[in-house]
Amino acid sequence: MKIIISEGSGFCFGVKRAIQAAFDTADREKSGVFTLGPIIHNPQVVSRLEGLGVRVLDNADATDDVRVLIIRSHGVGPDVYESVSGRGIRVIDATCPFVKTAQSHAETLSREGYQVIIVGDRAHPEVQGILGYAGQDAVVFGKDDHADRFSIKRKVGIISQTTQSFNTLQRVIEEVLPLAGELRIFNTICNATRKRQYETGKLAESVDVMVVVGGKNSANTRRLQNLCEAQGVSAYHIETAQELQPEWFNDAQTVGITGGASTPDWIIQEVAEHLREL
Ligand code: F3S
């Protein structure tokens, strides 16, 4: 059985940067270090940090003994910065620069009187953060939402969650275009996501089975699985090598592996190793 790992798999630049910030802070500070939400959608990395004393805070208003608060790559809305200011908390802002760009476009569009449409998953923390900059009229369109003349204003600006699929962004643009009088579009899907999706799609075309590695709660990993299935190939989403089932590969000559933005390279290598043993 031939095993091919997709190019662009594993930690992206923004996730690497946030994790580095968390480990560096754990080295320097003795106590009171929290991340606002899990630093990445990967339980193995989160528990390694917990072992170093970095705890997870559910919301910035919590009254725990917070001395240092690390903001993860997803970013946050302005309300979070307001809620920690004046409380003697040192903020380490690891918001990915690509997310900052999306936030800044949302803010500018809103200020200039555009209704902001965010193409993304409403419940995702990155989208929640961007919404904080996008004004009262902002709406979120996910993959199953459709634009109609009641929900669209005359001046509209479209931006995207950085890890959104290009097809969903394109579909929303096509739906909004005939309804809006003026339309501005910022393609804020980040370069790492574009490369990951492109390489995964290309690999899925040429293998019998795809294994998609990443946290079960990672939306960008689930999107990779959808992308593979859309190419007509069987795709299995796993978090660790132990979940691999030999029967998935009964007739497979070639197996592709890809991983989400928060999947460590060592887990991908472990999956490849386990597959070789099978
Ligand atoms: Fe940043 Fe893109 Fe990663 S937005 S956190 S480089 S997936």
Residues whose N, C-alpha, C, O or C-beta is under 5 A from the ligand:
A	BS01	F3S	C12 F13 G14 V15 S73 C96 F98 V99 T162 C190 A192 T193 A261
